[in-house]
Amino acid sequence: MFYAKTVSSFYEICSAGTLRSINGILAVICSLLVYEILTQLRPALSERKASLYAVVLSLYPLHWFFTFLYYTDVASLTLVLAMYLACLKRCFQLSALLGALAIFIRQTNVVWMVLVASTGILNYIMPSNCKEDTQPGDHYVLTRKYDEAADKKSVPVGPNLRNRKSDSSSSASSHSKMSVSLPRPASGLLDEVQVILPRLWLLKWDILVSFCPFLVVLLAFLAFVHWNGSVVLGAKDAHAVSPHFAQIMYFGLASFLAMAPFSLSQVATLCQSLWMNKLLSFFEILAGLTAGFVFVHFFSIEHAYLLADNRHYTFYIWRRVIKSNWLMKYLLVPLYVYSWLFIFNILGKVQKKVWVVIFVLACAAVLIPAPLIEFRYYTIPFFFLILHTHINENRSWLLMGFIYVALNIFTMMMFLFRPFHWDHEPGTQRFIW
């Protein structure tokens, strides 16, 4: 009798409504994490603007839609953002633990854990990135050892980031004294590498101790891959690693469209920037177009699920847009290249070039091996992208919010009121992302 009651109560707790409500709770937590990350990355941002940006990002269509279904996407994004926030607050052990949980939810999150750890290391070795409220006992004080060594060895100091105003006048004065001695920011990737490598070598043991939890999680994951024989669980054949280089092009265009109110308004600015460096821009565009044509011609994969599952919008985009004509996939290449030029431009204005390179490599490591085109795969890289772009135009954010709401209404209406059936399989089918 007791056993029967226990089983009955278990099924009640694990009902579809209860399980789906978990994602609703996680979505709220995710919005709070976005707000906190924005205040960490952009201390000068007002609370009102940070709240507006967090609300708009909570409406991002891929994130919003799967909040109401029992998918792992919301939990995965929440844990990755929580891991990043903990790292930004220099709680490295907690960050690594959250990274392990994120990998447990979705194995490819190991790449985002490496990105987070790399960002933490960059912040660790650059004393100009320290918050003004750093306490004397904080491990970030270790970077002051480098300042002393840099004065003796004439090693350059890294670029500044804007810091949140501190109420402590003594802290502000000490920071201003330190900032006066800093030279102008390095402008190129090689300049940044020349700044970072000496710091990395000098603080190697401090970094190893502080970031050892991430290394432990990474080694445990590699041991799992060796034991499992694959990164993924479940249908390994359907998710076999494939050289799907075209996927990174799709992500660029999807991100460009997701930021359309801002990205379209920057067309003239980007063109002006390219015109100012005509020779370099010519070779950049030529290299991008060459790579794009090679990617879509040789490394564009038609997965069996993409061709067979007409519940997903990617099924119709593939058939009616990309495959509408043999020439169409090549005509889209300039749009892919322009989208990535836009991404490089907005990130390069406010982020270290090294970080931009690490971000692109992380996107490639996650997306290129995936043979199936799934917009869900773009959610985490898109959040990292938009959180690190300083889009300050409230009009663009509000317009993005309205577009997201319109898309959400459309997709929910299609899901709820346009069901259909398959002849070869019983049950009701619905349109999803």
C-alpha positions in Angstrom: 0.0 0.0 0.0 2.8 2.4 1.0 4.7 1.5 -2.2 1.6 2.2 -4.4 1.1 5.6 -2.7 4.7 6.5 -3.2 4.6 5.6 -6.9 1.3 7.5 -7.3 2.8 10.7 -5.6 5.9 10.4 -7.7 3.9 10.4 -11.0 1.9 13.4 -9.7 5.1 15.3 -9.0 6.6 14.3 -12.4 3.5 15.3 -14.3 4.0 17.2 -17.6 2.8 20.5 -16.1 5.1 20.2 -13.1 8.1 19.4 -15.3 7.4 22.3 -17.7 7.0 24.7 -14.7 10.7 24.0 -13.9 11.7 25.8 -17.1 9.4 28.7 -16.1 11.2 29.1 -12.8 14.6 28.8 -14.5 13.6 31.5 -17.1 13.0 34.0 -14.3 16.4 33.1 -12.7 18.0 33.4 -16.2 16.6 37.0 -16.5 18.1 37.9 -13.1 21.4 36.4 -14.1 21.4 38.5 -17.3 20.8 41.6 -15.3 23.7 40.8 -12.9 26.1 40.0 -15.7 25.2 43.3 -17.4 26.0 45.2 -14.3 29.3 43.3 -13.9 30.4 43.8 -17.5 29.1 47.4 -17.9 29.4 49.1 -14.5 28.4 52.5 -15.9 25.1 51.1 -17.2 22.1 52.4 -15.2 19.8 50.0 -13.4 16.9 51.0 -15.6 18.7 50.2 -18.8 20.1 47.0 -17.4 16.5 46.0 -16.4 15.2 46.9 -19.9 18.0 44.9 -21.6 17.4 41.8 -19.4 13.6 41.9 -20.1 14.2 42.1 -23.9 16.7 39.2 -23.8 14.2 37.2 -21.8 11.9 37.5 -24.8 14.5 36.2 -27.2 12.2 33.8 -29.3 14.3 30.6 -29.0 14.7 31.1 -25.3 11.0 32.1 -24.8 9.5 29.3 -26.8 11.3 26.5 -25.1 10.5 27.9 -21.7 7.1 26.3 -22.0 8.4 22.9 -23.1 10.4 20.4 -21.2 13.7 20.9 -23.1 17.1 21.3 -21.6 17.8 24.6 -23.4 16.6 26.9 -20.6 18.4 24.9 -17.9 21.6 24.8 -20.0 21.5 28.6 -20.6 20.8 29.3 -16.9 23.7 27.2 -15.7 26.1 28.7 -18.2 25.1 32.2 -17.3 25.4 31.4 -13.6 28.8 29.9 -14.2 29.9 33.1 -16.0 28.5 35.4 -13.3 30.3 33.4 -10.6 33.6 33.7 -12.6 33.1 37.4 -13.0 32.7 37.7 -9.3 35.9 35.7 -8.9 34.2 32.7 -7.2 36.1 30.2 -9.3 35.3 27.1 -7.3 31.5 27.8 -7.5 31.9 28.7 -11.2 33.6 25.3 -11.9 30.9 23.5 -10.0 28.2 25.2 -12.0 30.2 24.4 -15.2 30.1 20.7 -14.2 26.3 20.9 -13.8 26.0 22.7 -17.2 28.1 19.9 -18.8 25.8 17.3 -17.2 22.8 19.0 -18.8 24.5 19.4 -22.2 27.9 18.0 -23.0 28.9 20.8 -25.5 28.8 23.3 -22.6 32.3 22.2 -21.8 33.3 24.7 -24.6 31.5 27.5 -22.8 33.2 26.5 -19.6 36.6 26.9 -21.3 35.5 30.3 -22.6 34.4 31.4 -19.1 37.7 30.2 -17.6 39.6 32.0 -20.4 37.7 35.2 -19.7 38.5 34.8 -16.0 42.2 34.3 -16.7 42.2 37.4 -18.9 40.6 39.4 -16.1 43.0 37.9 -13.6 46.2 38.9 -15.3 45.1 42.4 -16.3 45.3 44.6 -13.3 43.3 47.4 -15.0 40.3 45.1 -15.1 40.2 44.8 -11.3 37.2 46.3 -9.5 37.8 49.3 -7.4 36.4 47.6 -4.4 39.1 44.9 -4.4 40.1 44.1 -0.8 43.7 43.7 0.3 43.2 40.0 1.0 41.7 39.3 -2.4 43.7 37.0 -4.7 43.5 39.7 -7.3 46.1 41.6 -5.3 48.5 39.0 -6.8 48.5 41.0 -10.0 50.1 43.9 -8.2 53.2 41.8 -8.1 53.2 42.0 -11.8 53.0 45.8 -11.6 56.1 45.9 -9.6 57.9 43.6 -12.0 56.6 45.5 -14.9 58.1 48.7 -13.7 61.5 47.0 -13.4 61.3 45.0 -16.7 59.4 47.7 -18.7 56.7 45.3 -19.6 53.6 47.0 -21.1 50.4 47.1 -19.1 47.1 46.1 -20.6 44.1 48.2 -21.6 41.6 49.7 -19.2 38.0 48.9 -18.8 35.4 51.2 -17.3 34.9 50.7 -13.6 31.9 51.2 -11.5 32.1 54.3 -9.3 33.0 53.5 -5.7 31.7 55.2 -2.6 35.1 54.8 -1.0 37.3 57.9 -1.7 40.4 56.2 -0.7 39.8 53.3 -3.1 39.1 55.7 -5.9 42.2 57.7 -5.2 44.4 54.7 -5.1 42.9 53.5 -8.4 43.4 56.8 -10.0 47.1 56.8 -9.0 47.5 53.3 -10.6 45.6 54.4 -13.7 47.8 57.4 -14.3 50.8 55.2 -14.9 49.0 53.1 -17.5 49.9 53.7 -21.2 47.4 54.0 -24.0 45.6 50.7 -24.8 47.1 48.3 -27.3 45.3 48.4 -30.5 46.1 45.1 -32.2 45.8 41.4 -31.5 49.6 41.0 -31.5 50.0 43.9 -29.1 47.6 42.3 -26.7 49.3 39.0 -27.0 52.6 40.7 -26.1 51.0 42.2 -23.0 49.3 38.9 -21.9 52.0 36.3 -22.4 54.5 37.9 -19.9 51.8 38.3 -17.3 50.6 34.8 -17.9 54.1 33.4 -17.3 54.8 35.5 -14.2 51.5 34.5 -12.6 51.4 30.9 -13.9 51.3 29.3 -10.4 48.7 31.7 -9.0 46.6 31.1 -12.1 47.0 27.3 -11.8 45.9 27.4 -8.2 42.9 29.7 -8.8 41.6 28.0 -11.9 42.5 24.4 -11.0 38.7 23.6 -10.4 38.1 24.2 -14.1 41.0 22.0 -15.0 39.6 19.2 -12.8 36.2 19.4 -14.5 37.8 19.5 -18.0 39.9 16.4 -17.2 36.9 14.6 -15.9 35.0 15.4 -19.0 37.8 14.1 -21.2 37.8 10.9 -19.2 34.1 10.6 -19.8 34.5 11.1 -23.5 37.2 8.3 -23.5 34.9 6.0 -21.6 31.8 6.8 -23.6 33.4 6.8 -27.0 31.7 10.0 -27.9 30.8 13.5 -26.6 27.1 12.9 -26.8 24.8 10.4 -25.1 21.9 8.6 -26.8 21.8 8.5 -30.6 25.5 8.8 -31.3 25.1 8.0 -35.0 22.6 10.8 -35.5 24.8 13.3 -33.7 28.2 12.2 -35.0 30.8 14.9 -35.3 30.8 16.3 -38.9 32.8 19.1 -40.6 29.7 21.4 -40.9 31.5 24.7 -41.5 28.4 26.2 -43.1 26.8 26.1 -39.6 29.0 29.0 -38.4 27.8 31.1 -41.4 24.2 30.4 -40.5 24.8 31.5 -36.9 26.3 34.8 -38.1 23.3 35.6 -40.2 20.8 34.5 -37.5 22.5 36.7 -34.9 22.6 39.6 -37.3 18.8 39.3 -37.8 18.2 38.8 -34.1 19.8 42.2 -33.6 18.2 43.7 -36.7 17.1 47.1 -35.2 20.7 47.8 -34.3 22.6 45.9 -37.0 20.6 47.5 -39.9 21.1 51.0 -38.4 24.9 50.3 -38.4 25.2 49.6 -42.1 26.5 53.1 -43.0 28.9 53.1 -40.0 30.3 49.7 -41.0 30.7 50.7 -44.6 32.5 53.9 -43.6 34.8 51.9 -41.4 35.6 49.5 -44.2 36.2 52.4 -46.6 38.7 54.1 -44.3 40.9 50.9 -44.5 40.2 50.1 -48.1 43.2 47.8 -48.8 42.8 45.8 -45.6 39.0 45.6 -45.9 39.4 44.4 -49.5 41.5 41.4 -48.4 39.2 40.7 -45.4 36.1 40.7 -47.6 37.9 38.6 -50.2 39.0 36.1 -47.6 35.6 36.0 -46.1 33.8 35.4 -49.4 36.3 32.7 -50.4 35.9 30.9 -47.1 32.1 31.3 -47.3 31.9 29.8 -50.8 34.1 26.9 -49.8 32.0 26.3 -46.6 28.6 26.3 -48.4 29.8 24.2 -51.3 31.9 21.5 -49.6 30.8 21.6 -46.0 27.1 22.2 -46.1 25.3 19.1 -44.6 21.8 17.9 -45.3 21.0 15.9 -42.2 18.4 13.2 -42.4 16.3 14.8 -39.6 16.4 18.2 -41.4 15.0 16.7 -44.5 12.3 14.5 -42.8 11.0 16.4 -39.8 8.5 19.0 -41.0 7.7 20.2 -37.5 10.7 22.4 -37.4 10.9 25.8 -39.1 14.4 24.9 -40.3 12.7 22.3 -42.6 10.9 25.0 -44.5 13.8 27.5 -44.5 16.0 24.8 -46.0 13.6 23.7 -48.6 12.0 27.0 -49.6 14.9 29.4 -49.2 18.4 27.7 -49.2 17.4 24.9 -51.6 14.8 26.9 -53.6 17.4 27.1 -56.4 20.9 25.7 -56.9 22.3 29.2 -56.9 20.6 30.4 -53.7 23.0 29.0 -51.2 25.8 30.9 -53.0 23.8 34.2 -53.2 23.5 34.1 -49.4 27.3 34.0 -48.9 27.7 37.8 -49.1 25.0 38.1 -46.3 26.9 35.6 -44.2 30.2 37.5 -44.6 28.6 40.9 -43.9 27.0 39.5 -40.8 30.3 38.3 -39.4 32.0 41.6 -40.4 29.3 43.3 -38.3 29.9 40.9 -35.4 33.7 41.5 -35.5 33.1 45.3 -35.7 30.7 45.6 -32.7 32.8 43.3 -30.5 36.1 44.8 -31.6 35.1 48.2 -30.4 34.6 47.2 -26.8 36.3 43.9 -26.2 39.9 42.7 -26.3 40.9 41.3 -29.6 42.1 38.1 -27.8 38.6 37.7 -26.3 37.0 38.1 -29.7 39.2 35.3 -31.1 38.4 33.0 -28.1 34.7 33.7 -28.6 34.8 32.9 -32.3 36.8 29.7 -31.6 34.2 28.7 -29.0 31.4 29.2 -31.4 33.2 27.2 -34.0 33.9 24.4 -31.6 30.2 24.1 -30.7 28.6 24.7 -34.0 30.8 23.2 -36.7 30.8 19.6 -35.4 27.0 19.7 -35.2 25.6 18.1 -38.4 22.0 19.2 -37.8 20.8 22.8 -38.3 19.0 23.7 -35.1 18.4 27.3 -34.1 18.5 26.1 -30.4 22.2 25.6 -30.8 22.6 29.4 -31.4 21.0 30.5 -28.1 24.1 30.4 -25.8 26.6 31.9 -28.3 24.0 34.7 -29.1 23.7 35.6 -25.4 27.5 35.8 -25.0 27.6 37.9 -28.2 24.9 40.4 -27.2 26.0 40.7 -23.6 29.5 41.7 -24.8 28.3 44.3 -27.3 27.6 47.8 -25.9 24.3 48.5 -27.7 23.1 51.7 -25.9 20.3 52.8 -28.1 17.1 52.3 -26.1 15.1 52.7 -29.4 16.9 49.6 -30.8 16.3 47.6 -27.7 12.6 48.5 -27.6 12.2 47.7 -31.2 14.0 44.4 -30.7 11.6 43.7 -27.8 8.5 44.3 -30.1 9.9 42.1 -32.8 10.6 39.3 -30.3 7.0 39.6 -28.9 5.6 39.4 -32.5 7.7 36.3 -33.3 6.7 34.8 -30.0 3.0 35.4 -30.6 3.3 33.9 -34.1 5.2 30.8 -33.0 2.8 30.2 -30.0 -0.2 30.5 -32.3 1.3 28.1 -34.8 2.1 25.6 -32.0 -1.3 25.8 -30.3 -3.8 26.3 -33.2 -2.1 24.7 -36.2 -1.6 21.1 -35.3 -1.3 18.4 -38.0 -0.9 14.6 -38.3 1.5 12.3 -39.9 0.1 9.3 -41.9 2.9 7.0 -40.8 2.8 7.8 -37.1 -0.1 8.3 -34.7 -0.5 11.4 -32.5 -0.7 15.1 -33.0 2.3 17.0 -34.4 3.0 20.7 -33.8 5.2 23.4 -35.3 8.3 24.2 -33.2 11.6 26.0 -33.7 
